[in-house]
Amino acid sequence: MKALFLLVPLLLPVATVQAATEPAAELQRCSAVTARDARLACYDSLAAQFAVPSAIPSPSPTVAAKSSDKAGTVLAAAAAPVGNFGLEVQALKNEPEALASQIDGLFEGWGPNRAITLANGQVWQINDGSSAVLYLKSPKVKIRRGILGTFVLELDGTNETAKVRRLR
């Protein structure tokens, strides 16, 4: 039994080296493929083995963004996607300044780092250390842009606000 315990630490580096060389061998195999489409398919299948599922949901809801001319006349109403609103990505020109949704069911407030799930499926986390005790039934919420890339959660019918960040 002692021999087995002594042998395991010696075999671990061998297994690690073998696992590390398999992707390299696969890369070499893909690079040897001469047909462009077949080579791309080889690399794609190799990348799929190491892919991490995306936490970004597909954008589905939209918010109307209005533009106007110098006289203030509304020219057109364009639909701006809100599916990625709040995720730490470069802001798009037509991304909305705020998001309106609600929290389903009884909402009893928040504490530091609490995650809040909105009716649209987005999850936001309190990140300013604040807390509030509330008893609201399916409150409407607005999340708007703050300064320096922050986001502020506002609840309809209260004066309570909190800085939040989007988790997913």
N, C-alpha and C positions, 0 to 999 in steps of 0.2 A: 504494500500500500504506500509506503514511503517512497518507493521508486516511482510510482505514478505521480505523486505530488512534485517530485523533482523533475520529471520528464515534461509535465505540462508547461512550465515557464519556458522550456527550451523549444517547444513546438509552436508556441504562440507567434513568435516573430516570423516563422516560416509561413504560417497561414496568412499573416498580415501582408507579407511581401507578395504571396501568390494572389491575394485579392486585389492588391494594388496594381499588379501587372496585367490583369485581365482587361481593364478598360483601355490600357495602352495598346494591347494586342488588337482589341476591337477597332481602335482608332487607326492603327496601321492597316487593318483589313479594309476599312472604309476608304482610306486614302489610295489604296491600290485599285479601286474600281475605276474603270476608265470612262464609262458612260455617265454624263453629268447628272441626269435625273436619278439614275440608280445610286450614284455616290451620295446625292442629297438625301435620298430615302434611307440609305444606310446610316448616315449621320443623324437623321431625324429619329430613327428607331433607337439608336444608341443614347441620344439625349432624352428620349422618353423614359428610359430605364432609371435616369437620375433626376427626373423632373419632380418638383414640389408642387402640389396643387395650389392654385391661386386662391388667395383670400379675398380677392376683389370680385364682388358680385357683378353680373352683367347689368348694364344700365337699362332700366325699364321705365321708371317714372320720369316725367319731364315737367319743367316749369317754364312759363312763357317769359321771354326776355324781350323788352320793348326797346326800339331805337327811335330816335326822333331827329328831325332836321333842325336848322337854326331857329326856325319860328316856333319850335316846340310841338309840331304836328307829329303824331305817331306815324311812322312810315310802314313798319311791318312788325308783326309779332312772330319771333322765331322760337322754336322749341329748343331749350337748352337741356342736355341730359343732366340728371341729378344723381344717377346711379353711383358715381365715383366722388360725389361731393364730400369733402372732408378728409379724404385719404391723402396721405402725404405724397402727392404727385404735383408736377408743375401745373399751375392754374391755367386753365384754358380761357381764351378770350370770352367765350360765350357761357362760361360757367356762372350759375346764379350767385347772387350775393347772400341768399338765405334759403333755408329749407323749412317747409312746413309739414308737420306730421302730427301724430298723437302717440300717447303711450296707452296701450290697451289695458283695461282692468283697473283695479285700485292701485294708485301710486302713493306710496307712503313717504316719499322724499328720498334723500341720498346722503351718503357720507363720502369721505375721501376714497378715491379709486373705485367707486361703485360703477359697474357697467349698467347702462340703460338701453333696453331694446325698444326701438320705435316700431310702429305699426307697419312701416315700409320695409322692415327687416334689417335696417342699419343698427349697429351697436356702437354706442358712444360711451366713453369713460370720463368720469369727473377727474380732472387733473390739477385742480387748484387747491385741494385740501379743504374745500368748504363742505358744509353739511346743512341740511334743511329738513325739518319735520313737517310733512304735509299729508293731508288725506284728501286726495282728489280722485274722482272717478273718470277714467279715460281722458286725462287732460290733453289739450292741444298744446303742442310745443313748436317753438321756432328756434332754429339754430342758425345764427348769423355769423358772418365774418367779423372778427375783432381786429385789433391792431397787431401788426407784426406776425401775421399768419396764424393767429389764434382763432378759436371758435367759441361762441357764447351760447349757452342753452337758456332759453326764456320759456317760462310756463304761463299759459294763458290764465288770467285771473289772479296772478300773484306778482309780487315784486322780486321774487327770488330769481337769481341768475347764477350760473356757474360756468367756469371755463371747462371746455370738454375737448377731447380728441377722439377721432373716429378709429375704432378697432377694426370693423369690417362692415 
